[in-house]
Every structure is written in structure tokens, then in C-alpha cells.
């Protein structure tokens, strides 16, 4: 019996996703555990593994399809001994087309008020609206194809990718009536923030990760009253300790970064000032007994924050190893949901870019994020005399609904003390 492979829910909040890439093709044999496809969720691009064994009889949803609802049949698998052609002809149980949006699924063709003069089957079942898959629309836009003259072979006349093959050559062959009709007015260019409508630009469609970043950060700035507290931290002692630790850990293949020590320092500071290890939850305030530090990582798809869980109780070598593994997964888009969902506070470090100081946006529902800049040589009073020290500026952004200014200041002071007296990070 043919098995239906359906769009999985790869995260608790996932309702739909983009089938980014198929790693198998029709006719391939797969076994349980084989990677079949890459699916872009609202958080990251994740691998989709086969559960059953068999032969891929049919791929129902082409790669690049967007807005594929969870539970939609995306492929048909023929079991051992089953005829592949028979399995390929099996009708999927999902009635809705995979790449259709919810509104399009509910829409039914409306009868035309007057007979259409065109002999070509219309791809506009509802008034002048053209029904096409997101992939077909993107291909048409890239190749300057007029979809109004394309016959759709999908459900309810929907235009799919296959319908656009050769459409470019057919475009000039318009009817005499279409040729005589006045050309429609060119759509107005969207206004830019700078008001310059003549500058050349390239429009890029937002991926799911970037959409989530935009939504969450807009929500954070609109709904969370941020307060910012900055301290200057002398790093000489921390840098000296890092050098000594790396020398002793070199035989084990461990090399600590400054960021590893800062993760531990923030976690220990939160343990000393637990009033900052909280989140605002409407009529309740959640106080956390564990310090789970979300660390901002720049990935090709956008910013993501893998988590070092229970960082306050972990050794520096373990934090370093976990951070290297998580950062690599983040840049490859391979993080699993449990590796980036959660966290009680965040750390964002732009020091490697030479940024001196910045204010970070809180990552809800967390109530604080620490932004650290570059360590640099600055004039510094040492034992009553003016000298030179390596100094880093650190700014904490706090949700004022959950954290009072005095508590935020206490956290920044604890972080400063731990960095300037770093032996507290190794005991």
C-alpha cells in the first residue's frame, strides 16, 4: 500500500513551511533515517528524515514551494514489492494543493458575469485575480511573463511551475484584441524611507527566519519599555587568565574565546542577582533557577540565538565546546528546536567587528540582553596614576516591567566584578 509522506511540524509553533530542497528524486530508494528534504520553518532550515522504507513513487510538492501547510502530502512512497507506477497514481488524501494559501484553499471558482472572448482557459477563477503557486509567481516575475495569458493545469486552473515552460515564447503572440487594448499604467514604485525613487535596487523576498526576526523585534520595541545601563570593564586580568587556561588546555585541543568567558560571567552574575533572571508574563513574573544563556549568532538566513543551558554550573571548556558546535549548526541552518528555543537571558557580542558600544533589543519573552563591544586600549587610572588598560563597554537592556533600575545596575556591577576578578569563573 502506498504511504503518504506529509509536511511535518518541525517546531511547536510551525503551521506551514517552505520545502526548500529535495535531496531525493522519484525512483530513489530510501530507508528509515535517510535525509529526504530540507524544510524552512519560521525559525531555521531543518532536515526531514524518512521514517519508512520504500521507493519514492511521486514527489507531490516541488522544491521551492512556499506556504506548505503542516499535514499536506508532499510525496508518495511505494512499499517493498509494490508497483511504483500504481503508487504514483494514488490520490493523496490531502484535498488542498500543497502550495496554496489558506484563503486560496477556501476559494471556489465564481461564474463569469459575461462570456470571455478568449479561447484560452482562464487562470482567473475569481474576477481578475490570477491564481498561481508562489513558485510560479516568482518565476513569472523573474522572467517577465504575463500570467494572464497562461493556462493553469493545477486544481481550479491554478498556474504551476510546469505551465510556465515555454511561456516566454508565447508572450508576444497576443490576440488582436489584446494588442489593440491600451497598455495598463505602470504601477507606482513603492516609496522608500529616503524618498529616492530613482535609485536602482533589487527586491529580495524575505525568508521565514527574517520574517520572524522582523515580527519579534518590532513587537519587542513596541511593547517592552527598555532601559539601558552601561559599564566599562577592565579586561586585563580576564585576558591574562584566558591565556593561562589556553596554555594548560592546549593538549586537550581546547581554546577558549573571550566570548566563552563572558557567557560564564553573565550566567554567574544572574546567579548573584536572581531578580534579573526573570521574564514578564502578563499578571505573573517568572523567576528562573537556572541560567540559560542565548548567544546571538549571525547566520546566512538571519540572526539566531542558540542556547548554552545551565551555563552558570558548566565549566569553561564545556561552554567552549558547546558554543563551537552550536555556532557551526547555526551557520549551516541545522539547529534543532530545543537548541534555540527558550533561554532566560541573552548575550550579543559585536566586539570582533570593532564596535565600541551598542544597545541591543530584548529577545521576548526574556527580560534582559547584554551587549558587549570591543576591548580596546584606553587611558585608565591605575593605583592613583594615569595608565593604559584594555577596556570593554558593556550595555544591559532591561525590561522595566520586570526589572527595576537598581536591580539592573546590580547585575551590571556583578558582571563587571566577575570580569575584573575572573578567578570566580573557574571555581
Backbone torsions as a table, in degrees:
resi	resn	phi	psi	omega
1	UNK	NA	133.8	179.9
2	UNK	-63.9	138.5	178.9
3	UNK	-104.6	134.9	177.7
4	UNK	-90.1	128.0	174.0
5	UNK	-98.9	118.9	-173.4
6	UNK	-108.5	157.2	176.9
7	UNK	-60.2	120.3	-176.0
8	UNK	-85.2	160.3	170.8
9	UNK	-93.5	102.1	-174.3
10	UNK	-89.9	-2.4	173.5
11	UNK	-149.9	159.3	-177.0
12	UNK	-61.4	-26.6	-176.3
13	UNK	-98.7	-0.2	-174.4
14	UNK	-73.3	126.8	174.2
15	UNK	-115.5	-26.6	177.8
16	UNK	-155.0	165.1	-178.7
17	UNK	-156.1	177.9	177.0
18	UNK	-107.9	127.0	175.8
19	UNK	-80.8	89.8	-169.8
20	UNK	-66.4	-44.1	-174.6
21	UNK	-159.4	134.6	171.3
22	UNK	-87.4	133.8	176.6
23	UNK	-103.2	2.1	174.6
24	UNK	-129.6	166.2	176.5
25	UNK	-132.8	167.4	-179.5
26	UNK	-59.9	133.0	-178.0
27	UNK	99.7	-13.7	179.3
28	UNK	-74.9	145.3	174.6
29	UNK	-94.5	132.1	-179.8
30	UNK	-123.8	152.1	176.3
31	UNK	-121.3	163.0	179.5
32	UNK	-58.3	128.5	-179.8
33	UNK	99.7	-13.7	178.0
34	UNK	-68.4	142.3	177.1
35	UNK	-79.9	121.1	-175.6
36	UNK	-100.6	-36.4	-173.3
37	UNK	-156.9	164.1	171.0
38	UNK	-111.3	126.0	-176.0
39	UNK	-118.8	128.9	-180.0
40	UNK	-93.5	115.4	178.4
41	UNK	-95.9	-169.6	177.1
42	UNK	-77.6	-0.1	-178.4
43	UNK	-118.6	-43.4	-174.4
44	UNK	-164.2	172.2	173.1
45	UNK	-91.3	124.5	-173.4
46	UNK	-126.1	153.4	179.1
47	UNK	-84.6	144.3	-179.9
48	UNK	-114.0	119.5	-176.3
49	UNK	-96.5	149.2	174.4
50	UNK	-73.6	143.4	177.9
51	UNK	-102.5	-35.9	-177.4
52	UNK	-112.0	167.8	176.9
53	UNK	-101.9	149.3	178.4
54	UNK	159.1	-164.6	-179.4
55	UNK	-114.6	135.0	177.2
56	UNK	-69.2	105.5	-178.6
57	UNK	-83.9	-34.3	-176.9
58	UNK	-156.4	136.5	170.9
59	UNK	-101.2	110.9	-173.4
60	UNK	-84.3	-26.0	-178.5
61	UNK	-121.9	116.1	-178.1
62	UNK	-70.8	155.6	178.2
63	UNK	-65.7	147.7	-175.2
64	UNK	94.1	-8.4	-179.6
65	UNK	-69.7	132.4	-178.4
66	UNK	-104.5	164.6	174.5
67	UNK	55.7	38.9	177.7
68	UNK	-81.2	117.0	-176.2
69	UNK	-68.9	143.6	174.5
70	UNK	-59.0	132.7	-178.8
71	UNK	96.3	-8.8	177.7
72	UNK	-72.1	138.0	177.8
73	UNK	-70.5	121.5	-178.5
74	UNK	-108.4	-16.3	178.4
75	UNK	-160.8	161.2	176.7
76	UNK	-117.9	131.5	-178.8
77	UNK	-112.7	126.3	176.1
78	UNK	-90.4	128.2	179.9
79	UNK	-75.4	169.3	-178.7
80	UNK	-59.1	129.9	179.4
81	UNK	86.7	-7.6	-178.8
82	UNK	-88.6	143.2	178.4
83	UNK	-69.4	124.3	-175.3
84	UNK	-65.0	-40.0	-179.0
85	UNK	-65.3	-37.4	177.2
86	UNK	-65.6	-41.3	179.3
87	UNK	-64.9	-37.8	-179.2
88	UNK	-64.8	-29.7	-179.4
89	UNK	-85.0	-2.2	179.7
90	UNK	-66.7	138.7	-179.0
91	UNK	-81.9	123.6	178.8
92	UNK	-60.5	146.9	-179.9
93	UNK	-72.3	-25.5	180.0
94	UNK	-74.3	121.6	-175.7
95	UNK	-80.0	-28.9	-174.8
96	UNK	-83.4	142.0	175.3
97	UNK	-62.1	144.9	-170.3
98	UNK	-63.0	-41.1	-173.2
99	UNK	-95.6	9.8	179.5
100	UNK	-78.1	148.6	173.7
101	UNK	-81.7	166.7	-177.7
102	UNK	-61.4	-39.6	-178.6
103	UNK	-65.8	-37.7	-179.0
104	UNK	-71.2	-32.2	179.6
105	UNK	-63.4	-36.5	-177.0
106	UNK	-80.9	-16.5	-173.6
107	UNK	-76.7	137.7	176.5
108	UNK	-115.9	148.8	-179.5
109	UNK	-60.6	131.5	177.7
110	UNK	-96.9	139.9	179.5
111	UNK	-65.5	140.6	-178.8
112	UNK	-71.6	145.6	-179.6
113	UNK	-71.1	-35.9	178.9
114	UNK	-132.3	152.6	179.7
115	UNK	-60.8	140.9	178.6
116	UNK	-80.9	134.2	-179.7
117	UNK	-75.5	-14.3	-175.9
118	UNK	-83.4	134.8	177.7
119	UNK	-77.1	-10.8	-177.4
120	UNK	-82.5	138.6	177.8
121	UNK	-60.1	132.9	-175.2
122	UNK	-81.0	142.4	174.8
123	UNK	-100.4	23.3	-176.9
124	UNK	-125.1	76.1	-175.6
125	UNK	-70.3	-15.4	-178.3
126	UNK	-126.5	92.2	179.6
127	UNK	64.1	-133.3	-179.9
128	UNK	-93.7	6.2	-177.7
129	UNK	-74.7	129.8	178.5
130	UNK	-92.2	124.9	-179.9
131	UNK	-97.4	114.1	-179.2
132	UNK	-147.5	153.0	177.2
133	UNK	-69.2	153.6	178.5
134	UNK	-55.8	-37.6	179.3
135	UNK	-65.3	-41.9	179.2
136	UNK	-64.4	-40.6	178.5
137	UNK	-62.0	-40.6	-179.2
138	UNK	-67.2	-41.7	178.8
139	UNK	-64.0	-40.7	179.8
140	UNK	-63.9	-40.7	179.9
141	UNK	-65.7	-41.3	-178.5
142	UNK	-67.4	-31.6	-176.1
143	UNK	-106.7	10.6	177.1
144	UNK	55.1	48.3	-179.5
145	UNK	-100.6	132.1	177.4
146	UNK	-83.7	110.2	-176.9
147	UNK	-69.6	-18.5	-177.8
148	UNK	-66.0	-20.1	179.5
149	UNK	-103.3	11.3	-177.6
150	UNK	-103.1	133.5	178.1
151	UNK	-84.7	125.4	-179.5
152	UNK	-87.3	133.5	179.2
153	UNK	-103.5	-1.9	-179.7
154	UNK	-81.7	-177.0	179.1
155	UNK	-58.4	135.9	179.8
156	UNK	57.8	30.4	178.3
157	UNK	77.8	15.9	-179.7
158	UNK	-64.0	136.0	176.1
159	UNK	-83.1	127.0	178.2
160	UNK	-117.9	177.2	-175.0
161	UNK	-55.9	-43.6	-176.4
162	UNK	-61.9	-27.7	-178.7
163	UNK	-70.4	-17.0	-175.5
164	UNK	-90.6	-6.0	178.4
165	UNK	-66.0	120.9	-178.7
166	UNK	80.9	1.8	-177.8
167	UNK	-66.2	-29.0	-179.5
168	UNK	-62.9	-38.2	-178.7
169	UNK	-71.8	-27.5	-177.8
170	UNK	-82.8	-17.4	-172.9
171	UNK	-57.1	-42.8	-177.9
172	UNK	-68.8	-20.2	-175.6
173	UNK	-81.8	60.5	179.5
174	UNK	-84.6	157.5	-179.6
175	UNK	-71.1	162.9	-179.9
176	UNK	-62.4	-36.8	179.6
177	UNK	-63.4	-41.2	179.2
178	UNK	-67.5	-36.0	-178.1
179	UNK	-67.3	-35.1	-177.9
180	UNK	-77.6	-19.8	-176.8
181	UNK	-69.1	142.1	178.1
182	UNK	-62.8	143.0	-179.8
183	UNK	-67.2	136.9	178.7
184	UNK	-65.9	149.4	180.0
185	UNK	-65.0	140.4	179.7
186	UNK	-65.4	136.1	179.9
187	UNK	-64.6	145.0	-179.6
188	UNK	-67.7	141.2	177.5
189	UNK	-69.6	141.8	177.6
190	UNK	-66.3	139.9	179.2
191	UNK	-68.5	138.6	177.1
192	UNK	-98.1	165.5	-178.6
193	UNK	-61.2	-33.7	-178.6
194	UNK	-84.0	-9.4	179.5
195	UNK	81.7	-0.4	-178.5
196	UNK	-89.6	109.3	-177.5
197	UNK	-93.7	-2.5	-174.9
198	UNK	-101.3	-11.8	-178.1
199	UNK	-69.2	135.7	178.2
200	UNK	-66.1	145.7	-179.8
201	UNK	-151.7	163.0	175.3
202	UNK	-124.2	121.1	-179.7
203	UNK	-82.1	128.0	179.3
204	UNK	-120.1	127.4	-179.7
205	UNK	-70.2	135.1	180.0
206	UNK	-69.9	134.5	172.6
207	UNK	-80.0	172.0	-175.6
208	UNK	-62.3	-38.2	-179.4
209	UNK	-63.3	-46.0	-179.7
210	UNK	-64.2	-35.1	177.2
211	UNK	-62.6	-42.2	179.7
212	UNK	-66.6	-41.4	177.3
213	UNK	-58.1	-47.8	-179.1
214	UNK	-60.7	-43.9	-177.6
215	UNK	-67.4	-45.9	-175.1
216	UNK	-69.9	-40.0	-178.7
217	UNK	-72.7	-33.9	174.0
218	UNK	-63.8	-44.2	177.7
219	UNK	-60.4	-41.0	-178.2
220	UNK	-63.6	-46.6	-177.5
221	UNK	-72.5	-27.1	-178.5
222	UNK	-84.1	-28.7	-171.7
223	UNK	-113.3	-16.8	-176.8
224	UNK	-106.7	121.1	175.8
225	UNK	-75.5	101.2	-178.1
226	UNK	-78.9	139.2	163.8
227	UNK	-124.3	148.2	-173.5
228	UNK	-123.6	131.1	179.7
229	UNK	-129.6	127.5	-174.8
230	UNK	-119.7	137.5	173.6
231	UNK	-130.2	150.7	172.2
232	UNK	-98.4	129.8	-173.8
233	UNK	-116.6	124.5	175.3
234	UNK	-79.5	125.5	-170.9
235	UNK	-103.1	-1.1	-172.1
236	UNK	-56.3	-45.5	-178.1
237	UNK	-67.6	-38.9	-180.0
238	UNK	-66.3	-40.8	179.8
239	UNK	-66.7	-36.1	178.3
240	UNK	-67.2	-43.4	178.3
241	UNK	-63.3	-41.9	178.7
242	UNK	-59.2	-43.0	179.4
243	UNK	-62.1	-42.2	179.9
244	UNK	-66.8	-42.5	-179.9
245	UNK	-65.4	-41.3	-179.8
246	UNK	-64.8	-35.7	177.6
247	UNK	-64.3	-40.4	-178.7
248	UNK	-77.3	-25.9	-178.3
249	UNK	-94.5	-4.7	-177.5
250	UNK	-56.3	-41.9	177.9
251	UNK	-60.3	-23.8	179.6
252	UNK	-89.7	0.0	179.7
253	UNK	76.0	20.4	-179.1
254	UNK	-102.9	131.7	175.5
255	UNK	-132.8	109.6	-177.8
256	UNK	-77.3	141.2	171.9
257	UNK	-99.2	163.1	175.2
258	UNK	-60.0	-36.8	-179.2
259	UNK	-62.4	-34.3	177.8
260	UNK	-61.0	-42.8	-179.9
261	UNK	-69.0	-34.7	179.5
262	UNK	-69.5	-35.1	175.5
263	UNK	-59.8	-47.0	-179.8
264	UNK	-65.4	-39.5	-179.4
265	UNK	-63.3	-41.8	178.7
266	UNK	-65.7	-41.6	179.9
267	UNK	-63.0	-43.8	179.6
268	UNK	-67.6	-34.8	176.8
269	UNK	-64.8	-40.3	177.6
270	UNK	-65.6	-33.4	176.7
271	UNK	-67.5	-34.7	178.5
272	UNK	-75.5	-31.8	-179.3
273	UNK	-122.6	75.0	-175.1
274	UNK	-64.4	-16.4	178.6
275	UNK	-66.7	-12.5	176.9
276	UNK	-99.9	-6.2	178.4
277	UNK	-96.8	64.0	-170.5
278	UNK	-138.9	173.4	170.5
279	UNK	-145.2	145.4	179.1
280	UNK	-85.0	123.1	-175.9
281	UNK	-129.4	63.8	178.4
282	UNK	68.0	-109.6	-179.9
283	UNK	-89.3	5.3	-178.1
284	UNK	-130.1	156.1	174.6
285	UNK	-120.2	118.8	179.5
286	UNK	-88.6	124.6	175.3
287	UNK	-108.4	126.0	-174.3
288	UNK	-100.6	139.0	-179.4
289	UNK	-92.3	-4.4	180.0
290	UNK	-125.6	146.4	-178.6
291	UNK	-102.2	100.6	177.3
292	UNK	-102.8	111.5	-172.5
293	UNK	-98.7	116.6	173.4
294	UNK	-83.2	128.1	-176.1
295	UNK	-113.6	120.9	-177.8
296	UNK	-67.9	128.7	178.8
297	UNK	-129.1	131.2	177.5
298	UNK	-84.8	112.4	178.7
299	UNK	-109.3	160.6	-179.8
300	UNK	-55.4	-33.9	-178.1
301	UNK	-82.9	-12.1	-178.4
302	UNK	137.3	179.4	-178.2
303	UNK	-67.6	135.5	175.5
304	UNK	-143.4	153.6	-172.0
305	UNK	-125.3	85.0	172.8
306	UNK	-64.1	157.4	-168.4
307	UNK	-117.4	131.7	167.4
308	UNK	-94.5	105.1	-175.3
309	UNK	-82.7	141.9	179.4
310	UNK	54.0	43.2	-174.8
311	UNK	-62.7	-28.1	-178.7
312	UNK	-64.9	-26.3	-177.3
313	UNK	-103.0	-2.8	-178.7
314	UNK	-92.6	148.7	175.7
315	UNK	-73.8	161.8	-177.6
316	UNK	-63.7	-37.5	179.8
317	UNK	-64.3	-39.6	179.0
318	UNK	-68.4	-41.9	177.2
319	UNK	-59.9	-43.4	-179.5
320	UNK	-62.1	-46.1	-179.0
321	UNK	-63.8	-44.4	179.9
322	UNK	-64.6	-40.7	-177.4
323	UNK	-65.8	-40.2	178.0
324	UNK	-62.8	-43.8	-179.4
325	UNK	-65.3	-45.2	-178.3
326	UNK	-67.2	-40.0	179.4
327	UNK	-64.1	-39.9	177.2
328	UNK	-63.3	-43.1	177.4
329	UNK	-63.9	-39.7	-178.8
330	UNK	-62.8	-42.9	-178.5
331	UNK	-71.3	-25.2	176.7
332	UNK	-90.9	-1.9	-178.2
333	UNK	68.7	31.4	-174.8
334	UNK	-112.9	11.8	179.5
335	UNK	-64.9	139.8	173.3
336	UNK	-87.2	155.5	-176.7
337	UNK	-52.6	-41.1	-177.4
338	UNK	-68.9	-11.7	-178.6
339	UNK	-90.7	-11.0	178.6
340	UNK	-134.8	-2.1	178.9
341	UNK	-99.6	126.4	-179.3
342	UNK	118.2	-142.7	-177.1
343	UNK	90.3	143.6	179.3
344	UNK	-106.9	-17.5	176.8
345	UNK	-159.2	162.8	-175.8
346	UNK	-125.3	156.4	175.2
347	UNK	-129.9	129.5	176.9
348	UNK	-125.9	122.6	-175.5
349	UNK	-120.4	114.3	176.0
350	UNK	-112.1	16.2	-178.4
351	UNK	-61.7	-33.2	-178.7
352	UNK	-65.6	-16.1	177.1
353	UNK	-95.3	2.7	-179.4
354	UNK	83.6	6.8	178.5
355	UNK	-67.9	127.9	-175.7
356	UNK	-78.9	-45.2	-176.6
357	UNK	-161.5	143.7	177.6
358	UNK	-155.6	163.1	178.0
359	UNK	-108.4	119.2	-178.6
360	UNK	-90.0	155.1	178.0
361	UNK	-89.6	132.6	-179.2
362	UNK	-62.2	141.0	179.8
363	UNK	-97.5	95.4	-175.3
364	UNK	-64.3	147.4	8.7
365	UNK	-89.1	13.2	176.8
366	UNK	-63.2	162.2	-176.4
367	UNK	-113.5	-0.1	177.2
368	UNK	-157.9	153.3	173.2
369	UNK	-143.3	139.0	-180.0
370	UNK	-104.9	124.8	178.4
371	UNK	-108.1	123.4	-178.6
372	UNK	-118.7	141.3	179.8
373	UNK	-103.7	-163.1	-175.1
374	UNK	-80.0	142.8	169.6
375	UNK	-78.6	128.9	-176.3
376	UNK	-142.9	157.4	178.3
377	UNK	-73.3	122.9	179.8
378	UNK	-135.4	154.3	171.8
379	UNK	-61.0	137.7	-174.6
380	UNK	-150.8	137.2	177.9
381	UNK	-80.8	117.3	-178.2
382	UNK	-121.3	116.7	-178.9
383	UNK	53.3	42.2	176.0
384	UNK	81.3	1.1	179.7
385	UNK	-124.4	149.7	-179.7
386	UNK	-74.8	126.5	179.1
387	UNK	-140.2	-163.0	179.6
388	UNK	-122.6	133.1	179.5
389	UNK	-136.9	158.8	173.7
390	UNK	-87.7	118.0	-171.4
391	UNK	-126.7	141.2	177.9
392	UNK	-124.7	136.2	174.4
393	UNK	-93.1	132.4	178.9
394	UNK	-126.7	132.3	-178.5
395	UNK	-122.3	125.4	175.2
396	UNK	-97.2	129.7	172.4
397	UNK	-100.8	126.4	-173.4
398	UNK	-124.5	142.0	172.8
399	UNK	-78.5	109.0	-173.5
400	UNK	-69.4	-14.0	175.4
401	UNK	-71.1	-29.0	-174.6
402	UNK	-108.8	-26.6	-173.1
403	UNK	-127.8	123.0	175.9
404	UNK	-75.6	158.0	-178.8
405	UNK	-58.4	-39.7	-178.9
406	UNK	-65.5	-37.6	178.7
407	UNK	-69.9	-40.1	175.9
408	UNK	-61.8	-41.0	178.5
409	UNK	-64.8	-37.0	178.2
410	UNK	-64.6	-38.4	177.9
411	UNK	-65.2	-44.6	179.9
412	UNK	-63.4	-36.6	177.4
413	UNK	-66.2	-42.5	178.5
414	UNK	-63.6	-40.7	178.0
415	UNK	-63.1	-43.9	179.0
416	UNK	-60.9	-46.1	-178.8
417	UNK	-64.0	-39.2	180.0
418	UNK	-67.1	-36.4	178.7
419	UNK	-72.6	-36.2	-177.3
420	UNK	-84.2	-17.1	174.9
421	UNK	-129.3	71.2	-164.9
422	UNK	-75.2	-2.2	176.7
423	UNK	-61.8	-22.3	176.8
424	UNK	-67.1	-12.0	-179.9
425	UNK	-88.1	-11.7	-175.9
426	UNK	-113.2	3.3	179.5
427	UNK	-114.4	NA	NA
